[in-house]
């Protein structure tokens, strides 16, 4: 143990290197702290809302209003289904078959 202390006291090279490492470590920790603080401040910096913006945002994100909008859409589709009973129905069908002989009304020559 004495050898280590003598080595630290002799010449001071090891002591300077150790102090330099501690200084860089402290600067590194401070840099990380400052960057973290800057990110936190930037992420919490939001624009101020007006009353109209806040009301519109609340209405847009309110689950009860979203549910009632869905119910209104369901009711509208039900009205269209009921009204479709009164509309005329159109049916279209097609058939095709290949005949062995042509029957265009012409006699073969």
C-alpha positions as CSV (number, residue, x, y, z in Angstrom):
1,X,0.0,0.0,0.0
2,X,2.9,2.3,0.8
3,X,4.3,1.7,-2.7
4,X,1.1,3.0,-4.3
5,X,1.1,6.2,-2.2
6,X,4.8,6.7,-2.9
7,X,4.1,6.3,-6.6
8,X,1.4,8.9,-6.5
9,X,3.6,11.3,-4.6
10,X,6.6,10.7,-6.8
11,X,6.6,13.0,-9.8
12,X,2.9,13.7,-9.7
13,X,2.3,12.2,-13.2
14,X,-0.2,9.6,-12.0
15,X,-1.9,12.2,-9.7
16,X,-2.3,14.6,-12.7
17,X,-3.7,11.8,-14.9
18,X,-6.1,10.8,-12.1
19,X,-7.2,14.5,-11.7
20,X,-7.6,14.8,-15.4
21,X,-9.9,11.7,-15.5
22,X,-12.0,13.0,-12.7
23,X,-12.3,16.4,-14.4
24,X,-13.4,14.7,-17.7
25,X,-15.9,12.5,-15.8
26,X,-17.4,15.6,-14.1
27,X,-17.6,17.4,-17.4
28,X,-19.2,14.4,-19.1
29,X,-21.8,14.1,-16.3
30,X,-22.6,17.8,-16.5
31,X,-23.0,17.6,-20.3
32,X,-25.4,14.7,-20.0
33,X,-27.4,16.6,-17.4
34,X,-27.6,19.8,-19.5
35,X,-28.7,17.8,-22.6
36,X,-31.3,15.9,-20.6
37,X,-32.6,19.2,-19.2
38,X,-32.7,20.8,-22.7
39,X,-34.7,17.9,-24.1
40,X,-37.1,18.0,-21.1
41,X,-37.6,21.8,-21.6
42,X,-38.1,21.4,-25.3
43,X,-40.6,18.6,-25.0
44,X,-42.7,20.4,-22.4
45,X,-42.7,23.7,-24.3
46,X,-46.1,23.8,-25.8
47,X,-48.0,26.6,-27.5
48,X,-50.7,28.2,-25.4
49,X,-54.2,27.3,-26.2
50,X,-57.1,29.7,-26.7
51,X,-60.5,28.8,-25.1
52,X,-61.9,27.9,-28.6
53,X,-58.9,25.6,-29.3
54,X,-59.3,23.9,-25.9
55,X,-63.1,23.4,-26.4
56,X,-62.6,22.0,-29.9
57,X,-59.9,19.6,-28.7
58,X,-62.1,18.4,-25.9
59,X,-65.0,17.8,-28.2
60,X,-62.8,16.0,-30.7
61,X,-61.3,13.7,-28.1
62,X,-64.4,13.1,-25.9
63,X,-65.4,9.4,-26.1
64,X,-69.1,10.2,-25.4
65,X,-69.2,12.5,-28.4
66,X,-67.4,9.9,-30.6
67,X,-70.0,7.3,-29.5
68,X,-72.9,9.5,-30.2
69,X,-71.5,10.4,-33.6
70,X,-71.3,6.6,-34.4
71,X,-74.9,6.2,-33.2
72,X,-76.0,9.0,-35.6
73,X,-74.2,7.3,-38.5
74,X,-75.9,4.0,-37.6
75,X,-79.3,5.8,-37.5
76,X,-78.6,7.4,-40.9
77,X,-77.8,4.1,-42.5
78,X,-81.0,2.7,-40.9
79,X,-83.0,5.5,-42.6
80,X,-81.5,4.7,-45.9
81,X,-82.3,1.0,-45.5
82,X,-85.9,1.8,-44.7
83,X,-86.2,4.2,-47.6
84,X,-84.8,1.6,-50.0
85,X,-88.0,-0.4,-49.6
86,X,-89.8,2.4,-51.4
87,X,-87.4,2.5,-54.3
88,X,-87.9,0.4,-57.4
89,X,-85.9,-2.8,-57.8
90,X,-83.9,-3.5,-60.9
91,X,-82.7,-7.0,-61.7
92,X,-80.2,-7.7,-64.4
93,X,-79.3,-11.1,-65.6
94,X,-77.2,-12.5,-68.5
95,X,-76.9,-15.9,-70.0
96,X,-74.7,-17.2,-72.8
97,X,-74.4,-20.5,-74.5
98,X,-72.6,-21.8,-77.6
99,X,-74.7,-23.5,-80.2
100,X,-73.4,-26.1,-82.5
101,X,-75.0,-24.6,-85.6
102,X,-75.5,-21.0,-86.5
103,X,-79.1,-19.9,-86.6
104,X,-78.9,-16.5,-88.1
105,X,-81.8,-17.2,-90.4
106,X,-79.6,-17.8,-93.4
107,X,-79.5,-21.2,-95.3
108,X,-76.2,-22.7,-95.8
109,X,-74.9,-22.7,-99.4
